[in-house]
Amino acid sequence: MGLFSKDIKTMNDLFVHQLQDIYYAEKQLVKALPKMAEKATEPQLKQGFLTHLDETRTHVQRLEQVFGMVGAEVKSVDCPAIDGIIKEANDTAGEVEDKKVLDAALINAAQAAEHYEIARYGSLIAWARQFGRNDAAGVLQKTLDEEKATDRKLTTLAEGKVNLRAAS
Amino acid sequence: MGLFSKDIKTMNDLFVHQLQDIYYAEKQLVKALPKMAEKATEPQLKQGFLTHLDETRTHVQRLEQVFGMVGAEVKSVDCPAIDGIIKEANDTAGEVEDKKVLDAALINAAQAAEHYEIARYGSLIAWARQFGRNDAAGVLQKTLDEEKATDRKLTTLAEGKVNLRAAS
C-alpha cells in the first residue's frame, strides 16, 4: 500500500485488499492454533483446535485459489485486527491460573477469531457474487460454512461441558 | 492486571475481566462511530452509524449496570482486538479514493466490530446464566440483540444498495 497515494480505487481493489487481509489472518491462525491446542486441557477442545488447524490450512489454499481466479498476485497485507485478537488471547490466557478456567478463556478467544473471519468472508462473498464471480464466491462460501460450524461447535462445548467444569 | 501474578483465578474473575474488555471496546466505538458517520456518503449509512452511536452509549450504561449487579468496580482493560479492528478500519478507509467504494469499506469495517461484540457478549451471557445471574444475562442479551440487528441492517444496506452503487 502506498504511503502517498490512495491505492484502492475500485470495488475490485477493495476485494483484493480484503483477500490479502484475510490471507494474512488465516496464516497467523495456522501459527496460533497449535499453541492453543497445547494450552487446552479438555480433550475435545484440544482435538477441536487441531481439527480446525487442518481446516485453516485448507482455507489458506482456497484463498490462493481465489487469488488465481481473479488474476491477483498471492500476497498478504498486515491485518491489525487479527493481530489484536491473537494478542488479546495470549494476554488473557497468560493471566489465567486455573486450567479449567483457561479452557473457557481459550474458547472465548477462538470465537473472537471465528467471528472476525465470519464478518470478512461474508463481505468477500457478497462482493464476489456482485462481480458475477460465483466461482470465487462458491470457494469462499465453503470456508465461511466451516468457520460458522466451528463457532457453533465451540458454543456447544462451552455450554455443555467446559463452563460447567470451570465453575466447579 | 499484574505483571508477575496470574490475576484470573475463577470463572467470575474471567467474567469480570471480559466485562472490562468489552467496556473498553464500547467506549472506543463511541469515539469511532461519529468519524465513520462523517466519512459515509450514503444517507442511510450515515444515519445508521448515528443511530448505532446512540445504542452504543446505552451499551456502555448497561455494562455499568452489570458491573453493579455483580459487585465489581466499573473499569476497563485495554482491548487490543478492538484497537486492531479500528486501526484496520482507518488504514483501509485511508487507502480508498472513491466515496462509493469507501461506503462499502466502512460497512465491512463496522461488521468486523459488530462480530467482535457478538462473540464477546455471547460468552458473557452464557457465563452469567451459568452463575445463575439471569438478571445480568438479561441486560447483556438486550445489547447482543441490538448488535445482531445492526449487523443484519448493514448486510441489507450493503447488498441492496451500497455495493451496487460502488461497482457502478
Contacts between the chains, C-beta under 8 A, distances in Angstrom:
chain1	res1	chain2	res2	distance
A	1	B	91	7.8
A	1	B	95	5.7
A	6	B	94	7.5
A	6	B	95	5.5
A	6	B	96	6.3
A	6	B	97	4.1
A	7	B	95	5.2
A	8	B	92	7.3
A	8	B	95	4.6
A	8	B	96	4.5
A	8	B	97	6.6
A	8	B	98	8.0
A	8	B	101	6.5
A	8	B	105	7.3
A	9	B	97	5.0
A	9	B	98	6.1
A	9	B	101	7.4
A	10	B	98	7.0
A	10	B	101	6.5
A	11	B	101	5.7
A	11	B	104	6.4
A	11	B	163	7.1
A	11	B	166	4.9
A	11	B	167	4.7
A	13	B	101	7.6
A	14	B	92	7.9
A	14	B	96	6.9
A	14	B	101	5.6
A	14	B	104	6.2
A	14	B	105	5.7
A	14	B	108	7.8
A	14	B	166	7.9
A	17	B	92	6.7
A	17	B	95	7.2
A	18	B	92	8.0
A	18	B	108	6.7
A	21	B	88	7.4
A	21	B	92	7.9
A	79	B	84	7.9
A	79	B	88	6.4
A	80	B	83	7.7
A	80	B	84	4.0
A	80	B	85	7.8
A	80	B	87	4.3
A	80	B	88	4.7
A	80	B	91	7.1
A	81	B	81	7.3
A	81	B	84	4.4
A	81	B	85	4.5
A	81	B	87	7.8
A	81	B	88	4.6
A	81	B	112	6.0
A	82	B	84	7.2
A	83	B	80	7.8
A	83	B	84	5.6
A	84	B	79	7.9
A	84	B	80	4.0
A	84	B	81	4.4
A	84	B	82	7.3
A	84	B	83	5.6
A	84	B	84	2.4
A	84	B	85	6.7
A	84	B	87	7.8
A	85	B	80	7.8
A	85	B	81	4.5
A	85	B	84	6.7
A	85	B	116	7.8
A	87	B	80	4.4
A	87	B	81	7.8
A	87	B	84	7.8
A	88	B	21	7.4
A	88	B	79	6.4
A	88	B	80	4.7
A	88	B	81	4.6
A	91	B	1	7.8
A	91	B	80	7.1
A	92	B	8	7.3
A	92	B	14	7.9
A	92	B	17	6.7
A	92	B	18	8.0
A	92	B	21	7.9
A	94	B	6	7.5
A	95	B	1	5.6
A	95	B	6	5.6
A	95	B	7	5.1
A	95	B	8	4.6
A	95	B	17	7.1
A	96	B	6	6.3
A	96	B	8	4.5
A	96	B	14	6.9
A	97	B	6	4.0
A	97	B	8	6.6
A	97	B	9	5.0
A	98	B	9	6.1
A	98	B	10	7.0
A	101	B	8	6.4
A	101	B	9	7.4
A	101	B	10	6.5
A	101	B	11	5.7
A	101	B	13	7.6
A	101	B	14	5.6
A	104	B	11	6.4
A	104	B	14	6.2
A	104	B	127	7.6
A	105	B	8	7.3
A	105	B	14	5.8
A	107	B	123	7.5
A	108	B	14	7.8
A	108	B	18	6.7
A	108	B	119	7.7
A	108	B	120	7.7
A	108	B	123	4.6
A	111	B	119	4.5
A	111	B	122	6.9
A	111	B	123	6.6
A	112	B	81	6.0
A	112	B	116	6.1
A	112	B	119	4.7
A	112	B	120	6.9
A	114	B	119	7.2
A	115	B	115	3.8
A	115	B	116	6.3
A	115	B	118	5.9
A	115	B	119	4.0
A	116	B	85	7.8
A	116	B	112	6.1
A	116	B	115	6.3
A	116	B	116	6.7
A	118	B	115	5.9
A	119	B	108	7.7
A	119	B	111	4.5
A	119	B	112	4.7
A	119	B	114	7.2
A	119	B	115	4.0
A	119	B	151	8.0
A	120	B	108	7.7
A	120	B	112	6.9
A	122	B	111	6.9
A	122	B	155	7.1
A	123	B	107	7.5
A	123	B	108	4.6
A	123	B	111	6.6
A	123	B	158	7.2
A	126	B	155	7.6
A	126	B	158	6.2
A	126	B	159	5.5
A	126	B	163	6.3
A	127	B	104	7.6
A	127	B	163	6.4
A	130	B	163	5.2
A	130	B	164	7.1
A	130	B	167	5.9
A	131	B	167	7.2
A	151	B	119	8.0
A	155	B	122	7.1
A	155	B	126	7.5
A	158	B	123	7.2
A	158	B	126	6.2
A	159	B	126	5.5
A	163	B	11	7.1
A	163	B	126	6.3
A	163	B	127	6.4
A	163	B	130	5.2
A	164	B	130	7.1
A	166	B	11	4.9
A	166	B	14	7.9
A	167	B	11	4.7
A	167	B	130	5.8
A	167	B	131	7.1
